[in-house]
Amino acid sequence: QVLLVESGGALAQLGESLTLCCKSSGFAFFRHVMHWYRQAPGKGRELAALITNAGGGYKNYADSVKGRFTVTRDNAKNTVYLQMHSLKPEDTAVYYCRTTITGVEYWGQGTQVTVSS
């Protein structure tokens, strides 16, 4: 059974940092691209960052988070991370990790990040 479990969401102040974790199980984690999405209140889900499989040599970020967020992975721990710096109120959202395995999308339950000004 594929499971993705996010953690690390919290209430933060403007300019602070948070690190989100997504612990995975039930599949060969190192073979799969991992994504971080976010969904702000009243808005659709948007891609925040992705990291390729194996060595994670390729990363991509939404323009809104570029330079502030960093995605990394630890294949030994089956975990992908999202380090978020210089947080802004507009970063307030539920953050989800996602992967696709043989054409099927899997999502975690999400973790809430709230940034107060």
BALOBA-1460 file (C-alpha; in Angstrom, 3 decimals):
// residues 117
<rec num="1" residu="q" x="0.000" y="0.000" z="0.000"/>
<rec num="2" residu="v" x="1.399" y="3.362" z="-1.064"/>
<rec num="3" residu="l" x="1.419" y="5.887" z="1.749"/>
<rec num="4" residu="l" x="2.576" y="9.503" z="1.794"/>
<rec num="5" residu="v" x="2.485" y="11.235" z="5.165"/>
<rec num="6" residu="e" x="3.305" y="14.921" z="5.449"/>
<rec num="7" residu="s" x="4.349" y="16.637" z="8.644"/>
<rec num="8" residu="g" x="5.943" y="19.838" z="9.817"/>
<rec num="9" residu="g" x="3.180" y="22.300" z="9.123"/>
<rec num="10" residu="a" x="2.709" y="24.995" z="11.723"/>
<rec num="11" residu="l" x="1.847" y="28.598" z="12.436"/>
<rec num="12" residu="a" x="4.776" y="30.840" z="11.499"/>
<rec num="13" residu="q" x="5.466" y="34.549" z="11.549"/>
<rec num="14" residu="l" x="6.398" y="36.630" z="8.526"/>
<rec num="15" residu="g" x="10.003" y="35.934" z="7.566"/>
<rec num="16" residu="e" x="10.371" y="32.726" z="9.565"/>
<rec num="17" residu="s" x="11.318" y="29.293" z="8.264"/>
<rec num="18" residu="l" x="9.687" y="25.894" z="8.334"/>
<rec num="19" residu="t" x="10.686" y="22.478" z="7.026"/>
<rec num="20" residu="l" x="8.052" y="20.068" z="5.808"/>
<rec num="21" residu="c" x="8.607" y="16.316" z="5.568"/>
<rec num="22" residu="c" x="6.858" y="13.701" z="3.481"/>
<rec num="23" residu="k" x="7.533" y="10.155" z="4.635"/>
<rec num="24" residu="s" x="6.779" y="7.548" z="1.974"/>
<rec num="25" residu="s" x="6.226" y="3.807" z="2.064"/>
<rec num="26" residu="g" x="4.886" y="0.989" z="-0.058"/>
<rec num="27" residu="f" x="6.869" y="1.683" z="-3.231"/>
<rec num="28" residu="a" x="10.420" y="2.049" z="-4.533"/>
<rec num="29" residu="f" x="10.824" y="5.642" z="-3.439"/>
<rec num="30" residu="f" x="14.198" y="6.217" z="-5.104"/>
<rec num="31" residu="r" x="12.718" y="5.522" z="-8.560"/>
<rec num="32" residu="h" x="10.064" y="8.210" z="-8.482"/>
<rec num="33" residu="v" x="9.812" y="11.926" z="-8.966"/>
<rec num="34" residu="m" x="8.336" y="13.622" z="-5.909"/>
<rec num="35" residu="h" x="6.251" y="16.764" z="-5.948"/>
<rec num="36" residu="w" x="5.161" y="19.320" z="-3.382"/>
<rec num="37" residu="y" x="1.842" y="21.001" z="-4.100"/>
<rec num="38" residu="r" x="-0.017" y="23.590" z="-2.100"/>
<rec num="39" residu="q" x="-3.585" y="24.790" z="-1.914"/>
<rec num="40" residu="a" x="-4.392" y="28.184" z="-0.480"/>
<rec num="41" residu="p" x="-7.865" y="28.951" z="0.885"/>
<rec num="42" residu="g" x="-10.335" y="29.382" z="-1.964"/>
<rec num="43" residu="k" x="-7.775" y="28.513" z="-4.632"/>
<rec num="44" residu="g" x="-6.791" y="25.516" z="-6.693"/>
<rec num="45" residu="r" x="-3.891" y="23.246" z="-5.977"/>
<rec num="46" residu="e" x="-0.599" y="24.469" z="-7.433"/>
<rec num="47" residu="l" x="2.789" y="22.862" z="-7.880"/>
<rec num="48" residu="a" x="5.355" y="24.386" z="-5.547"/>
<rec num="49" residu="a" x="8.379" y="22.197" z="-6.211"/>
<rec num="50" residu="l" x="9.505" y="18.891" z="-7.627"/>
<rec num="51" residu="i" x="12.615" y="16.770" z="-7.410"/>
<rec num="52" residu="t" x="13.616" y="13.974" z="-9.740"/>
<rec num="53" residu="n" x="14.269" y="10.404" z="-8.711"/>
<rec num="54" residu="a" x="17.470" y="8.676" z="-7.671"/>
<rec num="55" residu="g" x="20.026" y="11.380" z="-6.985"/>
<rec num="56" residu="g" x="17.502" y="14.187" z="-7.235"/>
<rec num="57" residu="g" x="19.664" y="15.991" z="-9.722"/>
<rec num="58" residu="y" x="16.877" y="18.093" z="-11.203"/>
<rec num="59" residu="k" x="14.638" y="20.381" z="-9.213"/>
<rec num="60" residu="n" x="11.993" y="22.812" z="-10.322"/>
<rec num="61" residu="y" x="10.119" y="25.509" z="-8.432"/>
<rec num="62" residu="a" x="7.136" y="27.736" z="-8.904"/>
<rec num="63" residu="d" x="8.157" y="31.330" z="-9.529"/>
<rec num="64" residu="s" x="6.394" y="32.349" z="-6.329"/>
<rec num="65" residu="v" x="8.742" y="30.247" z="-4.171"/>
<rec num="66" residu="k" x="11.956" y="30.303" z="-6.186"/>
<rec num="67" residu="g" x="14.889" y="31.437" z="-4.089"/>
<rec num="68" residu="r" x="13.016" y="30.876" z="-0.814"/>
<rec num="69" residu="f" x="12.080" y="27.179" z="-0.888"/>
<rec num="70" residu="t" x="14.402" y="24.203" z="-1.331"/>
<rec num="71" residu="v" x="13.305" y="20.636" z="-2.065"/>
<rec num="72" residu="t" x="15.557" y="17.724" z="-1.113"/>
<rec num="73" residu="r" x="15.218" y="14.002" z="-0.695"/>
<rec num="74" residu="d" x="16.793" y="11.281" z="1.416"/>
<rec num="75" residu="n" x="16.332" y="7.997" z="-0.425"/>
<rec num="76" residu="a" x="17.629" y="6.011" z="2.554"/>
<rec num="77" residu="k" x="14.772" y="7.404" z="4.654"/>
<rec num="78" residu="n" x="12.147" y="7.404" z="1.879"/>
<rec num="79" residu="t" x="11.533" y="11.032" z="2.694"/>
<rec num="80" residu="v" x="11.265" y="14.243" z="0.728"/>
<rec num="81" residu="y" x="11.651" y="17.625" z="2.395"/>
<rec num="82" residu="l" x="10.602" y="21.164" z="1.642"/>
<rec num="83" residu="q" x="12.632" y="23.827" z="3.383"/>
<rec num="84" residu="m" x="10.760" y="27.104" z="3.375"/>
<rec num="85" residu="h" x="12.486" y="30.378" z="4.223"/>
<rec num="86" residu="s" x="11.378" y="34.006" z="4.314"/>
<rec num="87" residu="l" x="7.784" y="32.910" z="4.666"/>
<rec num="88" residu="k" x="5.050" y="35.274" z="3.570"/>
<rec num="89" residu="p" x="1.315" y="35.357" z="4.363"/>
<rec num="90" residu="e" x="0.655" y="34.273" z="0.780"/>
<rec num="91" residu="d" x="2.462" y="31.002" z="1.541"/>
<rec num="92" residu="t" x="-0.461" y="30.078" z="3.779"/>
<rec num="93" residu="a" x="-1.839" y="26.831" z="2.383"/>
<rec num="94" residu="v" x="-2.216" y="23.127" z="2.879"/>
<rec num="95" residu="y" x="0.917" y="21.480" z="1.522"/>
<rec num="96" residu="y" x="0.742" y="18.058" z="-0.098"/>
<rec num="97" residu="c" x="3.297" y="15.669" z="-1.489"/>
<rec num="98" residu="r" x="2.492" y="13.634" z="-4.556"/>
<rec num="99" residu="t" x="3.983" y="10.927" z="-6.689"/>
<rec num="100" residu="t" x="2.870" y="8.993" z="-9.738"/>
<rec num="101" residu="i" x="3.372" y="5.250" z="-10.025"/>
<rec num="102" residu="t" x="2.506" y="3.501" z="-13.293"/>
<rec num="103" residu="g" x="0.160" y="6.330" z="-14.190"/>
<rec num="104" residu="v" x="-1.653" y="6.470" z="-10.852"/>
<rec num="105" residu="e" x="-1.348" y="9.572" z="-8.703"/>
<rec num="106" residu="y" x="-0.868" y="9.251" z="-4.972"/>
<rec num="107" residu="w" x="-1.306" y="12.116" z="-2.536"/>
<rec num="108" residu="g" x="-0.690" y="12.593" z="1.121"/>
<rec num="109" residu="q" x="-3.289" y="14.015" z="3.486"/>
<rec num="110" residu="g" x="-1.583" y="17.412" z="3.611"/>
<rec num="111" residu="t" x="-0.095" y="19.575" z="6.326"/>
<rec num="112" residu="q" x="-1.275" y="23.102" z="7.154"/>
<rec num="113" residu="v" x="1.103" y="26.045" z="6.972"/>
<rec num="114" residu="t" x="-0.198" y="29.376" z="8.214"/>
<rec num="115" residu="v" x="1.932" y="32.502" z="8.005"/>
<rec num="116" residu="s" x="0.927" y="35.477" z="10.082"/>
<rec num="117" residu="s" x="2.010" y="39.035" z="9.407"/>
